[in-house]
């Protein structure tokens, strides 16, 4: 199935909402797909070779959260006529594919380098790394392309120059235009040529429609109780709708001196159990990081709590406060309605404010600019 056919099918069956803000992105991705198709015989996956380097560079989708960038990219990825392809969160790519491999290169001797990277020349890891990445995938689809630290910034220019020289095709989503990446970052002037290369090589498309697809999919479906099969099934349907067409993977968020593990994440939507979210030793900084990173967090198996769960109840308060202040979505599968979650124990009286906030966050207008003020 072609990319456009897959998109239209989802519009027809209601899994996607037609959005004029997608028009330019649809055209750019369709053009890229047509270019890729010309490189292969009909019905065959692309036999890319390093010698021809005819692959089109790709597309860069940018704009506000929730506008469908990741969904469009994932539909393209699923239907792209490329045998070797990979879809990955950009942060994961930099940590596991780039920094980890460069560190391994530096620790290895010539013989081990040859085993890991194949025939190599000199002591520069970037050409060997680009070659290895290209051997594994000829199409790379990056979700949430961003540059957050100087270590990434200093590597990216040379790495992508080498990847494009190999013949790599790149599709990326980002909240920022290429010219705004690493804005005000340390020594930013050193990566300006790379940012200009991105604009030159990739078709840069703004995706900025009026529909927030991610939150729209959660309207009227933000709290499921009690913990019975019917509520569990509805919670699961809401999760499937929110993550439709996106790969769900574990994700580790950077925190000072450590990482915060999120068992399930797809783009800017995540899911955790109550045990992981509130019984683990997390604090306000962790919940602020979750609210900063995700537009919606699904929390399953929230129990009724008594005095023995007072610490978990306090963490739940901090979690709700973080998402409430950020105007982000919380979706709960719980054993009781909000006002029945914690009625006895230290802070039970104060918890009623949290219950009120949970009740308010169930509103279909929650998170919208014209939503009513807090209770």
Secondary structure as the mmCIF struct_conf table of DSSP 4:
data_model
#
loop_
_struct_conf.conf_type_id
_struct_conf.id
_struct_conf.beg_label_comp_id
_struct_conf.beg_label_asym_id
_struct_conf.beg_label_seq_id
_struct_conf.end_label_comp_id
_struct_conf.end_label_asym_id
_struct_conf.end_label_seq_id
HELX_RH_AL_P HELX_RH_AL_P1 UNK A 3 UNK A 12
TURN_TY1_P TURN_TY1_P1 UNK A 13 UNK A 14
BEND BEND1 UNK A 15 UNK A 16
HELX_RH_3T_P HELX_RH_3T_P1 UNK A 20 UNK A 22
HELX_RH_AL_P HELX_RH_AL_P2 UNK A 23 UNK A 37
TURN_TY1_P TURN_TY1_P2 UNK A 38 UNK A 39
BEND BEND2 UNK A 40 UNK A 40
TURN_TY1_P TURN_TY1_P3 UNK A 42 UNK A 43
BEND BEND3 UNK A 44 UNK A 44
TURN_TY1_P TURN_TY1_P4 UNK A 50 UNK A 52
STRN STRN1 UNK A 58 UNK A 62
BEND BEND4 UNK A 64 UNK A 64
TURN_TY1_P TURN_TY1_P5 UNK A 65 UNK A 66
BEND BEND5 UNK A 67 UNK A 68
HELX_RH_AL_P HELX_RH_AL_P3 UNK A 69 UNK A 79
BEND BEND6 UNK A 81 UNK A 81
BEND BEND7 UNK A 83 UNK A 84
STRN STRN2 UNK A 85 UNK A 89
HELX_RH_AL_P HELX_RH_AL_P4 UNK A 90 UNK A 92
HELX_RH_PI_P HELX_RH_PI_P1 UNK A 93 UNK A 99
HELX_RH_AL_P HELX_RH_AL_P5 UNK A 100 UNK A 107
BEND BEND8 UNK A 108 UNK A 108
HELX_RH_AL_P HELX_RH_AL_P6 UNK A 110 UNK A 117
BEND BEND9 UNK A 118 UNK A 119
BEND BEND10 UNK A 122 UNK A 123
HELX_RH_AL_P HELX_RH_AL_P7 UNK A 125 UNK A 136
BEND BEND11 UNK A 138 UNK A 138
STRN STRN3 UNK A 139 UNK A 143
BEND BEND12 UNK A 144 UNK A 144
BEND BEND13 UNK A 149 UNK A 149
HELX_RH_AL_P HELX_RH_AL_P8 UNK A 150 UNK A 166
TURN_TY1_P TURN_TY1_P6 UNK A 167 UNK A 167
STRN STRN4 UNK A 169 UNK A 174
BEND BEND14 UNK A 175 UNK A 176
HELX_RH_3T_P HELX_RH_3T_P2 UNK A 178 UNK A 180
TURN_TY1_P TURN_TY1_P7 UNK A 181 UNK A 184
TURN_TY1_P TURN_TY1_P8 UNK A 186 UNK A 187
HELX_RH_3T_P HELX_RH_3T_P3 UNK A 188 UNK A 190
TURN_TY1_P TURN_TY1_P9 UNK A 191 UNK A 191
HELX_RH_AL_P HELX_RH_AL_P9 UNK A 192 UNK A 201
BEND BEND15 UNK A 202 UNK A 202
STRN STRN5 UNK A 203 UNK A 206
BEND BEND16 UNK A 210 UNK A 210
HELX_RH_AL_P HELX_RH_AL_P10 UNK A 213 UNK A 216
TURN_TY1_P TURN_TY1_P10 UNK A 217 UNK A 220
BEND BEND17 UNK A 222 UNK A 222
STRN STRN6 UNK A 223 UNK A 225
BEND BEND18 UNK A 226 UNK A 228
HELX_RH_AL_P HELX_RH_AL_P11 UNK A 229 UNK A 242
TURN_TY1_P TURN_TY1_P11 UNK A 243 UNK A 245
BEND BEND19 UNK A 246 UNK A 246
STRN STRN7 UNK A 249 UNK A 255
TURN_TY1_P TURN_TY1_P12 UNK A 256 UNK A 257
STRN STRN8 UNK A 258 UNK A 266
TURN_TY1_P TURN_TY1_P13 UNK A 267 UNK A 268
STRN STRN9 UNK A 269 UNK A 273
HELX_RH_AL_P HELX_RH_AL_P12 UNK A 274 UNK A 274
HELX_RH_PI_P HELX_RH_PI_P2 UNK A 275 UNK A 279
BEND BEND20 UNK A 280 UNK A 281
HELX_RH_AL_P HELX_RH_AL_P13 UNK A 284 UNK A 293
BEND BEND21 UNK A 295 UNK A 295
STRN STRN10 UNK A 296 UNK A 302
HELX_LH_PP_P HELX_LH_PP_P1 UNK A 303 UNK A 304
STRN STRN11 UNK A 305 UNK A 305
HELX_RH_3T_P HELX_RH_3T_P4 UNK A 307 UNK A 309
HELX_RH_AL_P HELX_RH_AL_P14 UNK A 310 UNK A 325
TURN_TY1_P TURN_TY1_P14 UNK A 326 UNK A 327
STRN STRN12 UNK A 329 UNK A 334
BEND BEND22 UNK A 335 UNK A 336
HELX_RH_3T_P HELX_RH_3T_P5 UNK A 338 UNK A 340
BEND BEND23 UNK A 341 UNK A 341
STRN STRN13 UNK A 342 UNK A 342
BEND BEND24 UNK A 344 UNK A 345
TURN_TY1_P TURN_TY1_P15 UNK A 346 UNK A 347
HELX_RH_AL_P HELX_RH_AL_P15 UNK A 348 UNK A 360
TURN_TY1_P TURN_TY1_P16 UNK A 361 UNK A 362
BEND BEND25 UNK A 363 UNK A 363
TURN_TY1_P TURN_TY1_P17 UNK A 364 UNK A 367
BEND BEND26 UNK A 368 UNK A 368
TURN_TY1_P TURN_TY1_P18 UNK A 369 UNK A 370
HELX_LH_PP_P HELX_LH_PP_P2 UNK A 371 UNK A 374
#
